[in-house]
């Protein structure tokens, strides 16, 4: 049997099916998004020996496939659906079927050559799920507290039963949040490697348990990339906006929202307890708006954390920051 030579493979993931295509369109097939279907997928891809397998983030449906590909030592990258859609429009591809989408994903991978990502193990996925649930609970808790405040302001008469219902919900959510945090702590204790990573990151003044755990689960590349690459991955690398004689403002955009949000809260806390970040912020504030200065502090903190993760050295104000 003649060996199929393919560089890039795209997989369109849905709840029930996996549509697979090569960038040249010569390979197109579908398997079920089941254990049996994934086994068939791996067998065919291992014969093809692709340079990279590319999938879109699909609301979690892609996780099992990514793990299966990783276990088979196949290079895999998960890309943004919006970027793939913009790429398709740029090519003039307006039709949309699962097979077409798989081919577009493969062509997008060939054009942009995304870096293969480290495949998370089951423990990391469990931590990621716990942190996701925590963010959901915090959001629901904030919503209920806002409702309580609104009722207190607008309803001077009546609404007592509604207020009681809101307070009961707040109490329930706070109990759930406390229980979830305890479960997360227990999960971390089971893995010495996780515990070591958390202790390392939390040695930085301003980095709390939630930020450390978010970085461990949502930024596994920490310590493996250059400071410029890790900043871009987190959405903290400023991009130029110039055209002709016009020089626009440099802005940060994209990246991993959860990581950026966690670093923002950590930097706000650092302004009170981390002399290095506080001095850097004050120096920038002499010439920059507060938002710009704080974003620069987030980028500096991430650079420090990246260097610490690479060297395994705990926080020190004199810690050298490598590229």
N, C-alpha and C positions, 0 to 999 in steps of 0.2 A: 504493500500500500504506500502510495506516494505521500510523503510528509507534507502537511499543510504549513506553509510559512506565513505567519501573520504577526505583525508588530503590535497592533492595538485592537483590543476587543471592548465593545460597549455592551452593557447589560441594562436593559430597561426593567426595573423591578416593580411588580405589582403584588397585591396580596396573594393572588392565585398562580401567577405565571412569571417566568423569567424569559424575556426575549433577548436573544444574543445575536450580535452582528459584528463583523470585522469592518475596519475603516474602508476597505476596498469593495465591500458589498458582496464578496464571493462566499462568505460564510454567514448564513442566516438560519437560526433554528430556535425552537421554543421548548422549554421544559417546565414542569410544574414547580411552584415554589414550595416544595415539600422535601423531606429528607431524601426520598428516592430521586426526585428531580435534581436536587443539588449534587447527588452522587453522579448522575449522568453528566451534569455540567462539568464537574471536576475531571471526569474521565476524558471528555472531549478537549477541554482546555489544556490538560497536561500533554495531550498529543500535539496540540498546536504550539505550545511553548511561547505564549505571547510575551511581548516586552512589557505590556501593562494592561491590566483589566480595569476599566473605568465604569463606575456606577454613579448615579445621582443619589443624593440624600433623599430618602423617600419616607420620612416620618417614622423611621425605625424598622420598616419592612426589609431594609437592606442589611441589617446587622448580622442576621444568621448567615447570609451569603458571604459577607465580608469575613466572618470568622472561618467559614468553610474554606474560602480561598486562601486565607492566611495559614490555616493548618496544612494546606497542600503546598505551601511555600510559593504561591503564585503572587507576583507583585500586584497590588491593588491600590486604587485611589478613589476616594469619594469626592465628588465635585458638586458645586452649587447648581440646582436646576435652572435658576434664572440666567446664569452665565451660558448654559447650554442652549437655552431658548433664544437668547440674544444672538448666539453664534449661528443658530439655524436661520434666524431671520436675515442675518447678514449674508448668508449663502443663498437666500431666496427660497428656502424650503418652508413652505407654508402648510403643506399637508402634514397630518399628524396621525400616525398609527404606532403601535408598539414596536413593530419591526423598523419603521423609519426612525423612531426615537433612538433605538439601540444603535443604528448606524451613525446617527448624528452624534451620539455620545462618544462613539469610537473615533470619529473624525475630529471631534473637539479634543479628545485626549491626544491624538496624533499632532494636532496643531499647537496645543499649549504645553504638552509634556509635563503634566502635574507630577509632583514628587510622590512616590509610593509612600503610604503612611504606615506607621507601625500598627499592627493588628492588636487591639485590646484583648486581654484574657477575660475569662468569665468573672474574676474578682473585680477587675476594673469596670466591667459593664454593670456589675451589681452596685458598685459605688456610684457610678454615673446615674443609675436609676434612682438611687436614694437621694442624690443631690437634686435631680429633676423634681422628684416628689416634694422635696423641701422647698424649692422655689415656688411650686404650685401652692403649697400650704401658706407660705409667706404672702403670696399674692392674694389668696382668698381672705386671709386674716386682715390684710390692709383694706380690702374692699369692705369687709364687715365693719371695721372700725370707722371707716369713712361714712358708712350708712348710719351708724350710731350717732356720729357727730352731726350729720344732716338732720336726723330726727330730733335731736336735742335742740337744734337751732330753729327749725321750721315748725315743729309741733309743740306749741306751748300748752295746748289742751288736747287730750286724747292721745292715742298711740302707745299707751303703756304696755299693752300686750305685745305689740310689734317690737318695742324696745327690749322687753324680756326675751323674746325669741332671738333677737340679734345678740344679746349678751350670752345666752346659752350657746349659740353658735360660736361666738368668740372663745368661750371657755373650752368648748370641744376642740376647736382648731388649735388652741394653745396646748392642750393635752396631747393632741396628735403630733404636734411639732416637737414637744419634749420627748415623746416616745421615739420619734424618728431619729432625733439626735442621739439618743441612747443606742439605738440599733446601729447607727453609723459608727459610733465610737467602738462598739463591739466588733463590727466588721473590720475596722482598721486594726484592732488588737490581734485579729487572727492572722494578719499578714505582717511579719517583721519588716519586710521591704517597704510596705506602705507606711508603717509607723516610722521607719527611718527617714523616708522622704518627707513626711509631715513634720517631724521634729526639725529637720534641716530647714524647711521653708519657714516654719514658725519661729525660728531663731531671729528672723528679721523683725524689728519693732514695727508694729502696724499690721503684720500678717497674722490673722486669726485662723481658727480651725476651718471655717467655711471657705475662706480664700485659699488656704492650703489644699483642701480637698478638691476644690474646683480646679485648681491648677494640675493636680495629680491626674484627675479623670479627664478633663477637657483639653489639656495641653500636654499630652505625653511626649511631645517632641522637645520639651524643656530640657536644656543641657546638651542637646544633640545638634542644634543648628547655630549659625552665627547670630549675633545680636540683631543684625538687620533683618535676617530671615524670620527670626522669632517675633520681632516687632510687627512685621508684615502679617504674620499668621494670626496675631492677636488683634489686628486692625489698628495698630498704633504707629505705623510708619507713615510719615507725611508724604503725600503725592503732589507733584507740581501741577499747576493749572495755568500754563503759559500758552500764548498763541501770538505769533508775529511779534510786534513790539509790546504787546501787553504781558505783564508779569502778574499773575493772579496769586491769591493766597494759597499756601500749601495746606492741604486738609488731610485728615485721617478718615478712612472709611473702610467698610467691609470687615473681614476678620471674624473672630469668634466672640459673639456678643457676651456670652456668659463669662468668659475670661476677662474681657474688658470691664464689665460691670464689677467683677470681684476686685480687680486692681484699682478701680476708681474708689471703692469703699475703703480699701486698704490704704490708699494714698491720703484720703481725708483723715483717717485715723493717724497716719504717720506724721501729719503736720503737728500733732500734739505730743508724739512720743519718739519720733525718729529725727535726731538732730541733723543727720546728713540730708534727708529729704526736705526737712524744714528749711535749712540753709539754702538748698538749691531752689526751692520754691520762692523764697524771699528775694534771692538774687534775680530771678526771672521776672518777678512782679514789678521790679523797678522799671522795666521797659515793655512788659507783655501783659495782656489781659489775664485775669485769673484763670479762665477756662484753658487758655493756651499753656499757661504755666503748669496747671495741674496735669494736663495731658503729657507734657514733657516729663513731669515727675513719675507718671505711670510708666512711661517708656524707660526711664532710668531705673525704676524699681524692677521692671521685667528684665532688664539687662543684667542687673545684679543677681537676680534669682537664677537667670540662665547660667551665669558664671558659677554660682554656687552649686547648681545641679551638675555641672560638668566636672567640677573639681572635688565635690563632696565636702567642701569646707563650709562651716557654719558662719553666720553673720559676724562681720567685724567692720567698723567704719573705715578701716584701712584696707579692706579687701580689694585686691586688684581686679579690674573688670576687663576680661579678655574679649576678643572679637568672636 
